[in-house]
Amino acid sequence: MTKRLIILTAVAAAAWLATAAPASAASYLTVALGRGQWASATSQKTCSVQQNTVTLPGVAQALAARGIKPTVTVQLQFTQETTRHCVGQIMYASWSDLQSLHSTYGWEAVSAGDTTADYTTLSDADVQSHACGTLAAFQAHGFTRAWGMFAFPNSKSDARTQAIIDSCFSFSSGSGPSGRRTEVTPRTAPAYDAASARNGNHRATENITPASGGPITRSAMSRPHICEVAEA
C-alpha cells in the first residue's frame, strides 16, 4: 500500500487533526521530542526548575487535550532512576518521570544511546554497545517499543554506523539535509532518515505496522515546528 506523507506546520497540524477523517489502521501520527527535558533549570549546580517555565507534565497535559501521545528521545547518560539530572540549564526527566508519562498519557520512549560521543569515531563493537546495548534498559522500564528508532547523539552518523544500528533498530535518524518534503513511496525497515541538529528541532515519526507483527517507527524530521502526517 502506498502511503502519502503530508508536511504541516504545528498550527496547521493541530487544525488538521481536529477536522481530518480517521486514517486507516496502518497509518499513525507520532510527535517525537528531541530530548527528555523535564524543565529549564536555574543552573547545573542547583538543578531547580526556573520560574515561569513550562514543565514536561504541562506539555503532556496540553498534548493530551489534543489527543497527541508523543515519543521522547532518551539519552541514558543523563537519565537517573528517580532523580532529575541537570546539564547546564537542561533538567532531564528521570526514569520514574518517564514511566509516569507512559502510564498516565501513553508516552513512548526511544534511545539516543548512553553517550554523547560522535558515533562515527567509535569502533563497531562500541557502536553496538552504546546503541543496541541500551535496549535492555528501556525494556526493564516498560518501554517495549524502543527498538523502533535510534536517534544518533548530535545527529552524527555515517553509512557504517547506520548499518550497525540496522541490526537492532528498525529506523534511525542522524546527520543529513533537512527540509520539508513529500514522499509517495512506501518505506520498510531498516531505513535511515536525515535529521537537523538545530536548536529547537522537533522530529515527527510515522508508525508503520509490518505484516510480520508489531509497529515499527520511522523517523522523519525536518525543520522546527513541522509535523509529518501519513495517511493511506
C-alpha positions, 0 to 999 in steps of 0.5 A: 500500500502506498502511503502519502506523507503530508508536511504541516506546520504545528498550527496547521497540524493541530487544525488538521487533526481536529477536522481530518477523517480517521486514517486507516489502521496502518497509518499513525501520527507520532510527535517525537521530542528531541530530548527528555527535558523535564524543565529549564533549570536555574543552573547545573549546580542547583538543578531547580526548575526556573520560574515561569517555565513550562514543565514536561507534565504541562506539555503532556497535559496540553498534548493530551487535550489534543489527543497527541501521545508523543515519543521522547528521545532518551539519552541514558547518560543523563537519565537517573532512576528517580532523580532529575539530572541537570546539564547546564540549564537542561533538567532531564526527566528521570526514569520514574518521570518517564514511566509516569508519562507512559502510564498516565498519557501513553508516552513512548520512549526511544534511545539516543544511546548512553553517550554523547560521543560522535558515533562515527569515531567509535569502533563497531563493537562500541557502536553496538554497545552504546546503541543496541546495548541500551535496549535492555534498559528501556525494556526493564522500564516498560518501554517495549517499543524502543527498538523502533528508532535510534536517534544518533547523539548530535545527529552524527552518523555515517553509512557504517554506523547506520548499518550497525544500528540496522541490526537492532533498530528498525529506523534511525535518524542522524546527520543529513539535509533537512527540509520539508518534503513529500514522499509517495513511496512506501518505506520498510525497515531498516531505513535511515532518515536525515535529521537537523541538529538545530536548536529547537528541532522537533522530529515527527515519526510515522508508525508503520505496522509490518505484516510480520507483527508489531509497529515499527517507527520511522523517523522523519524530521525536518525543520522546527515546528513541522509535523509529518502526517501519513495517511493511506 
